[in-house]
Every structure is written in C-alpha cells, then in structure tokens.
Amino acid sequence: MSIRDIASSKLPGMVTARRHMHMHPEVSFKEKETYQFILGKLKQYPELNIRENVGKNDENEGAGIVASIGSGSPHIAVRADFDALPIEDQKDVPYKSQNPGAMHACGHDGHTSTLLGLVDAVMANKDNLSGTVSFIFQYGEEEQPGGAKAMVDDDALAGVDKVYGQHYWSQFDTHEVQTKPGAMIASPDGFYITLQGSGGHAAYPDLTVDPIVVAAELITNLQTAVARQISPIENAVVTVGSVRGGDAFNVIPDTVRITGTVRTFKQEVKEKIYEIFKQEVEYTTKKRGASADMEYKFGYPAVINHEEEAQLIADAAKELGLPYKEADPLMIGEDFSYYILNKPGAFFYTGTGNEEKKTTPAHHTDMFDIDEDAMETALMMFMKILEKESVIKWT
C-alpha cells in the first residue's frame, strides 16, 4: 500500500479518537483521563516499549508518555500534545465538549489522534523498521512552565537522533503544509504590573496619586521605548492585554493592574526588553509619586527549526504532492522549542481551514474546530518523514 492509502485507511480511527478527546477535554496539568485514554490505546501493542509518567514531578499534576518500537539508529521521535484550554465550547456539533469550561480550542486532540494513527501505521509495518521510532505524548503545552521541558529533563529524548512535530492551523487551507528553516515561532513572555497610588474623590485629584493616569503613561512609555530602542529589523511585539482598576466613576482607586505579553525570537532582544521594562516601570512611577510591583515571566524559547530537517519536511510535502509554502514566522508560543534545543529537528503547520466546514475560526476561541481530513495529510507527512529518514519502509 502507498503512504496515501495507509493514511486514508487510518482516518476513520483518528476521527473517532479525536472526537472522543474533543468531547472530554482536560486543561493543562489536569489531563488524567486523557492520559489513561492514550495509554489504553498504546497498550494494545505488547511490542511497544512504554514509559509512563514521563516528566512527572512535585511541581505539576501532569505527566507524559513515551512509546518506542525498534532498536538502534536512526532513532526518530515524533511529538504531539494533548491538553485543552479553559474555554467554553460554543459549537453546535455532535462532538461538542461535555466538560463545562474546558475545550480543545487549539487542535491538540487532533495532534494526539494523528500520532495514535502513526503508531498504528508503524506497528503494522514494524517488520520493515531499520531503526527506532519514538512517539512522545506531551501534557501541559498551553500553560507555563509547560510539559516539554520536564519531559526532556526526564530523558524523553534518550537515544533520539532527531525529533519532529506539527501543529494544525485553521488560518491555512486544509492540506497545506508550511515550515521554514530558522525562526518559526516566537518566545512568549508575560508581564504583570501592579501600580500603587493613593486614591480619593474624583473631584480632588490633587490630593491623590492617580494610578490610572500612571498606568496610561506607563503603557505609552513601554510601547515607545520598545519601538525606539529595539531595531525595526528585529521581531518584537509588546501587547497590553488587560488594565484593571477602579469600581466607581467618581472615585480614584488606590491600585491598577496591567498585564500583557512580549513576543521575540532572539534571547538578546528578550533580555533587552526586560531591562527596558524594569527601567520604565521604575522611572514612570517614581516621578509620579506612585510605586509598582512587576512580575516578568520568561516564556518558552523560540522555535528555531534546524535547516536540514526543515528542508526534509519541505521535500516530503512536495514529494507527496501536497500544497506547500514556506512559512512566515508567527508570534505565537510553542514549547516544542525545548526538544529541538536538545536534538536536531523541525516543526511544521498543517492547514485545517475550510469555509464550508466552518473550520476557519481562530485558535483559542470558542468556535474553533479543525477539518478532520487534515489528519490524513499530517499522518502522510509523518510517514514520509520517517521514510526519508530511512527508519522504515511502507508496504
């Protein structure tokens, strides 16, 4: 059978698994039933070497699974994540989430179902292995500190030569594959600033230190400083996501809280912006008689694809006759970065956007869905990658 025929035969099973997970989502670090569902699927194959509770530690309630088949090199790993988001599912579909306040709003159910399909395909061709394949099922991607680093620290990549991963993307047409060498996905940092002023009656602002005015000035100063102190050639985004303070129209509050995110690709740019934040918060509040407490959380490293592996993905898509485009860097975040900081590898997108099937809403929204036909495409891609890495032949 051809790669396309094998992938097509696996699609119904992937759809069934994906819909089960979509109906029973669990948020980051709470994926107990999802973990057991995946484990049950893997235990159908006694030949698989299964490591349970990978990345489990005292700091989180999550755990991952690494399953392997074969021996020796080449040793190629493929990773998928399986956590959901704290979002209420608003879609009118038979597989709508049955867990209030939780939803697979980023496609991780599809990622995992595709990897389970790859397990099925590899196990059916295990006699054609010329090395080792590892399947990494990761928890907690959506919430920092994430599951990837803990799993890597727990030897999830032991013996691995290269590692690959993919993400379904609703803003690209179904079946389209995109990747690029180098900077692919940004590093997402978070900032949380509490401004302390001195409140009072709105009619007497001279008797107060108004934290709302300080907040407005600080936001402008941060945006201006980054725009003028970071080279325009560099990719850097500063976004304030929330400003909260005050409850009445005629009262100046004591405090205001500002939260937001910074997105960058280079460590030196990340560190420079952090220094800018420290200085601007100190100077702006001091001159206005206020004070501030700032928490700045460094997020996942940027996803920087290795050149050879990114080219292999591009070649695989072209050889399969799939629509291919070199990706533009995205300012999202993804902890797959930890894997390719440790081993050669690359990440790619598989398009799932289909207007007729209503699968174009953005990720992390309550109407998000994927065109399930894309799972056949992603499975074909992983199969072709394994073939091109000379670890298996498909029959």
N, C-alpha and C positions, 0 to 999 in steps of 0.2 A: 504493500500500500504506500501511496505517496504521503508526504507530510500533510498536504491539504486533506487527503481522505481520512487520515488518522485523526486530525484535529476536528474535522467535521463530525466524526463518529463520537467524539468526546463532548461535543457541545451540549447535548441534552443533559448529561450528568452534571456539567458545570453550571448550567442554568438552574437545575434543581438545588444544587448546593448553594449557589448564590442567593436564591430566593429564600431558602431556609435561614441563612445568616441575615438577610435583609429584614426578615420578619422578627428575628431575635437578636437585635444589636446590643452590644455591651460597650460602654465607654472605656477609655484608656485606663489600664491597671485594674479593671473590674471584669476582665474577659474570661470568667471561669467556665461558663457553659460553652462558649465559642472554642476555648482551648480543648475541652473534652470532645466536642464535635469533630475537630480536626484530628485529635488523637485517635478517635474511633475509626476514622477513615484510613489513617496510616496503619493501624494495627491489623487491617485486612491483609496486609502483606507481611508474612512472617520473615521474609528475607531482608526487610528493611532494618537497618541499624538505627534505632530511635533514641535520641537523647531528650529526656523530658526536663521541664523546669529550668531551661537554659536562661540565664540572666536573672533568675530569682534571687532577691536579696532582701535585707531588712528594710530597705528604703522604699520598696514598692510591693504591690499585691499582684503584679503581673508576672508572667513567665512565657517563654517561647519554646519552640520545638525545633530541633534539627534532625532530619531524617536523611540517611545516606544509603547508597547502594553502589556496589562495585569495589574496586581496590586500585591503589596506585594512582599515577598521574597519566593524563591530565585529570585534575580534580577541579570540577567546575561547580560553583554554587549559584543557586537562584533564590532570590528572596521575595517574600510577599508579607504585607502587614494585615492585621485582622481586627483592629479596634474601630469603634464607631465614635460619633460625636454627640454632645448633649444638645440635640436639636429635635424638635417635634416634627415628625413626618406628616406632611400635608398632602401627599399624592393620593389620588384615587385609583389604586391598583390592588390586585388580589394579594400581593406580597408586601403590603404596607406594614411598617413596623408595628409590632404588638407590645413593645416596651415603651410606655409613656416617657417622653423626654429624652429618648435615645433614637438615633437614626444613622444608618450608613449613608452619610451625605458626602462622601469623598471617594467611594468606589473600592474601599478596602475589602468588602465582601467579594467583589469581582476579582481583585488581586488574588485572594486566597483560593477562590474556586478555580481560577486558572492554574495556580500552582498545583492544586489537587489533580487537575486534569493532566498536568505534566507528569505527576507521579504515576498516574495510571498508564500513560503512554510509555514512560521509561520502563516500568515494571513489565509491561507486555513485550518489551524488547531487551530485557536485561541480559539475554544471552549474546547480544550484539554490543555490549559495553566493552570499551577499551580503556577504561579508567574509572573514575568515581564521579558520581553526581550527588550533590547535597541540596536538600530542599530546606530553606530557612523560613520558618513561620514566626513572624515577629509580632509581639504585642506593643501597645502603647506608643505608636508613632505620633499621634496627634497632640500629645501633651508632654511638655518637657518635664523631666530630663529625657524622655523617650525610652524606648526599649532597645534600640540598636546598640548604643554604647555598652549597656550592661551585658548584652548578648555577646558582643565582640570581646569584652573583658572576660567573659566566661568561656572563651575558646570556641565560639560558634564557627570561626573560620579556621580551626585547626586542620592543617594539611591542605587547605584550599589553595589553588593556584590563581583562580580568577573568580570574580563574582559579578552577577548581572541582576538587574531589577527593572521594573517598568511601572508606569502609572497611567491609568485610564484618564482621558482628558476630554471633557464634554465640549470644549471650545474648538476642538478639531473634528473634522468629518470622520465618521465611522470608517475604520480600517486604515486611516492614515497613520503612518509611523514617523516620528520625529526624534532626532537626537543630534548631538554635536560634540566634538571634542572640546575639552576645556570647560569653562564656567557654564553650567547648565541651570542650576537652581541656587538662589541666594541663601545667605545666612540670616535667619530671622532673630533679632534681639528684641527684648521688651523693656519698656521703662515705666515706672510707677512713681509719680512725684506728688507728695502731699505738701501743700503750701499752708503755712500757719500765719494768719494775720491776727487782727483784733477787731471783732465785729461790733455792730451797733446799729443805731437807727439810720435809715437811708437818708433822712433829712440832714444828718450831721456827719458827712463823710470825713470832715477834717478831724473828727475825734476818733477815727478808726484807722486801721491799716487794712485796706480792702484787698482780700486775696483774689477776688475775681479780676480786678484790674491788673494785679501782679501776674495772674495766670495768662491773661491776654497778651501782656508784654513779653512774658517768657516764651510763649508759643511762637510769637513773631521773631523773637531773637534767635531761638533754636533753628527755625526754618532759614532765616537769613544767614546765620553763621555757617550752617552746613552748605548752603548754596554758594557761599563765597569763600569757604576755607577748604572745601573738597573739590578737586579738579572735576570739571564737567565731563572729562573723558571717563571718569570712574562711574560705576553704577552705585548710586546711594539714594535711598528713599527714607524720609522721616515722615511718619504719619501719626497724628494725634487721633486716637480712636474714641476717647471719652473725656469729658470735662464735667465734673460733678461738684456742685457747691450751692448751698442756699436752698431755702424752702419757701420763702415769702418774698413778695415783690417789693416790700418796703423795709427789708432787713438786710444789712450787710453781714454775711456769715463770717465765722472765725476761720474756716478752712475750705480749701478747694483741692480736689484730687484730679490729677491729669494722668492718663495712661495712653500708651501708644506703642509703636513698633519702629524699629530701624532695620532696613534691609541692605546688605552689602555682599560683595563677593570676595574681597581681599581682607586678610587679617589686619594689615596695617591701616586700612581705611576704617575698619571696625573699631580699632583701638583709638584712632584719632577722633572719631565721632564721640566716643565715650568721654574723652578728655574735654571735648567741646561742651558736652552736656554738663559735666561737673563744673566747669568754669561759668557757664551761662546761668546755671541754677544758683550758684553762689553769688555772682555779681548782681544779677537782677533782683534777687530777694533782699540782699544786703542794702542796696541803695534805696529800696522802698520800705525798709524797716520791718520786713517780714522774715521768716525763716522757712527752711524746707528740709524735707527728708526724701532722698531719692534712692530707689532700688532699681538697679540696672541689671537685667538678666541677659547674659550672653547665650544666644540660642545655638542650634545645631550649626556645625560648619557648613560652608557652601558645598554643593555637589559639583565637583570638578572631575569630569569624565577623563579617563585615560584615552589617549589618542588612538592607539591600536585597537582597543576594544570598542570605542565609538565607531571606528571605521568598519569593524566587523559587523556591528549592528546595521549600519547603513547598507553594507553589501548584502546582508541577509535579507533585508526588506526588498531590495532591488531584485535579487535572485528569486524571491517568492512572487514577484510581480505586484507587490503592494505599492500603493501611493506613498512616496517618501519625500520628505522635505527636511532640510537642515533646520534645527530648532533655533529660535531666538531665546536668549536667557530669560527665565521667569523669576519674578521677585517673591515667589512663594518659599516655603521651607520644607525640608525633607531630610530625615535622619539616615537615609541610605548613605549619606556622606561618610559616616563612620566606617562603613565596610570598605569603601574604596580609598579611604585614608590608610587602610591596613593592607589591602591587596589590590592588584590591578583589576579594573572593571569599568563598567559604564551603565548608565541608566537611560531609558527611552520612554517616550509617550506613545500610547495607542489611542487614537481618536475614537470617541463614542458619541459624537454629536449627530443627532438625526432629528430634523424638524418634525417629520411625520410621526415619529415615535415619542416625541416630546422629551428628548434626552439632551437638550441644549442648555437647561438652567445651570448656573454656575455652581461649582463645588462649594460646600459648606452653606448651602441654602436648603430650605425645607421642601423644595420641589425637585431636588437633584435626583437623577436616575441615570442609568447607563443603557446604551443599546447593547443588549447581551450578545448580539452577533460579533461584537468586537472581541469577545473572549476567544473565539476561534482564531482571530487574527493574532492575538497576543500569544496563544499557545503555539501557533505555527512559528512565530518569531523565536520563542524559546527553543523549540525543537530544532530549528535551523541553526541557531547559535550553538547548541550542543553538537550538532553535526559538523559545523565549521571548526569547532574546537577539537574535532577528532576524538570525541569521547564516546560517540555512539553512532551506529548506522540504523536507519529506519527501514523496516520491512513489513 
